């Protein structure tokens, strides 16, 4: 296979080319074709693949959110600064589930960089699938990891992308990190083509 490319088609599916590693919602490997079209309207009867349902339901891939995708808020600690980008968050809650002493949902401020060991904080930040969380230590901003190109289909949730795959979108938006990001597949995100957690609100199945 050649270069791995993800292309978000206007008001249509996600075209994936050259991918060798695709994991479905049951954790099983999908046999990849040179080119695949994946549903992002949420209506396909052949998920994760597109069956043309986007045309029948009048699906729009327009991004409704006006939040800048690159805007981060800094939470400064003595040894580590945690960066949080709400605009790209998919609300997977890996941070809240695995380190609630630092990531305190519902509090203001909601991130406390002094509330745990630095290594534990880094481990949890590296679990973030959307790229919303990153960190700085010793004046170096750490955002990406060294991973092979892969697409993970989350049960009832988004497509999680890793590995620095080339990303093409009709609206010319780009994720802050090409190494990892989450793409909507329920059709309800206001931050299309990226996931904003709306799959939980609509109880998306798939």
Phi, psi and omega in degrees: 000154182269212181297141178275127182224136170247122180237122178271113183277144184301121179052029182217202186282182174259120178268124181244125183237137172077010183278138179249346186233103179228123183248127183277181187291349176262003181083012182260149181283132176266136175290115185274141171264167177303328179218131179229148175245115184257138181294138170228005177270344179087356188256352182301141175270002182234037182305142008274004185273150178287138175239015178089003183298334181302328179288320182291329182263000180067040183299137175243129178266016183293134175281119183268335179287142177251012178292133174297133184286348184256000185280126180237152172250136184259134175241105193266125172246181182291322182249336185221141171249126179263130178255134183234125179245096182295333186293336184250000184294134177262002178058039175290339176065025175299322181292314182293321182289322189261343178211067183293343177290332180263316183254095190255090182300130178096347178267163174227118353292156185264352179242130182236093187291351179260003189269005178201168177296144183301319181298323178293321178296315180298317180301318181287319177301322180288349174279342185297117185279339190268343186090007181292329182252138172210181182208159175237134172223135179052044177066015176247126180270118180256120182233319188256162175237167180264092182229156178282152178302129181204154175233123180248124179267116184271129180303123181067015184217206191274183164268121176261123185253136174225159169102013174070040181286136177302134187238124179236132181223142183298334180267002177068013176284151178227141176291153178303327177235120174284349180284330176202138179195167183239129182251136180297138171229005178267342179089356188256352183299141173271357182245032181306142008275005184271153178285140175235016178088003183295340178301330177289317182298323184263003181055052182296136177245140177149000000 
